[in-house]
Amino acid sequence: MLPTTLQALLLVWLGLNAVVACVYGYDKWQAKRGGRRVRERTLLWLAFLGGAAGALLGMQVSRHKTRKAAFRYGVPLCLLLQAGGAVGTWLSLR
């Protein structure tokens, strides 16, 4: 069982990534209907600030931003860096 602090961090991370996936879906919906869009810079910052898994999920599910190089390569790179940081943190706490 994980310590309470790690459980809380995991829940926050899951919540953040769920929100980020929804933001990507919302932007796709707005793109289809010609509505006001979310800036690409904002989408990338959301991925960089801990929501890379949600961004990747949102990109794949909604088929959105999958052709742009900044998203195609930047979001998976953010995910790798975040996963490495999480593993490093976990190993240092053991």
C-alpha positions in Angstrom: 0.0 0.0 0.0 1.2 3.5 -0.8 1.7 6.1 1.9 -1.1 8.6 2.2 1.0 11.4 0.8 1.7 9.4 -2.4 -1.9 8.4 -2.7 -2.9 12.0 -2.5 -0.3 13.0 -5.2 -1.5 10.2 -7.4 -5.1 11.4 -7.1 -4.1 14.9 -7.9 -2.1 13.7 -10.9 -5.0 11.6 -12.2 -7.4 14.5 -11.8 -5.0 16.9 -13.6 -4.6 14.5 -16.5 -8.4 14.0 -16.7 -8.9 17.7 -16.9 -6.1 18.1 -19.6 -7.7 15.3 -21.7 -11.0 17.1 -21.5 -9.4 20.4 -22.5 -8.0 18.7 -25.6 -11.4 17.3 -26.4 -13.0 20.7 -25.8 -10.5 22.3 -28.2 -11.3 19.7 -30.9 -15.1 20.3 -30.4 -14.6 24.1 -30.7 -12.5 23.5 -33.9 -15.3 21.5 -35.5 -17.9 24.1 -34.7 -15.8 27.2 -35.4 -15.9 28.4 -31.8 -13.3 30.0 -29.6 -10.2 27.8 -29.4 -7.7 27.0 -26.7 -4.2 28.4 -27.5 -1.7 25.9 -28.6 0.7 27.4 -26.1 -1.8 26.6 -23.3 -2.3 23.0 -24.5 1.5 22.5 -24.5 1.9 24.1 -21.1 -0.8 21.9 -19.6 1.2 18.9 -20.9 4.5 20.2 -19.6 3.1 21.0 -16.1 2.2 17.4 -15.4 -0.6 16.6 -17.8 1.3 14.9 -20.5 -0.5 11.6 -20.1 -3.9 13.3 -20.3 -2.7 15.4 -23.3 -1.6 12.2 -25.1 -4.9 10.5 -24.3 -6.8 13.6 -25.4 -4.8 13.8 -28.6 -5.4 10.2 -29.5 -9.1 9.9 -28.5 -10.1 13.1 -30.3 -7.6 12.8 -33.1 -6.5 16.4 -32.4 -3.1 18.0 -32.8 -1.5 14.7 -33.9 0.1 16.1 -37.0 1.8 19.1 -35.5 5.5 18.4 -34.6 5.4 20.3 -31.3 2.6 18.1 -30.1 3.7 14.9 -31.9 7.1 14.9 -30.3 6.8 17.4 -27.4 4.0 15.7 -25.5 5.6 12.2 -25.5 8.9 13.8 -24.4 7.1 15.6 -21.5 5.5 12.2 -20.6 8.9 10.5 -20.6 10.5 13.3 -18.4 7.5 13.2 -16.0 7.7 9.4 -15.8 11.4 9.6 -15.1 10.9 12.2 -12.4 8.1 10.0 -10.8 10.3 6.9 -10.8 13.3 8.9 -9.4 11.1 10.4 -6.7 9.7 7.0 -5.8 13.1 5.4 -5.7 14.4 8.1 -3.4 11.6 7.7 -1.0 12.1 3.9 -0.6 
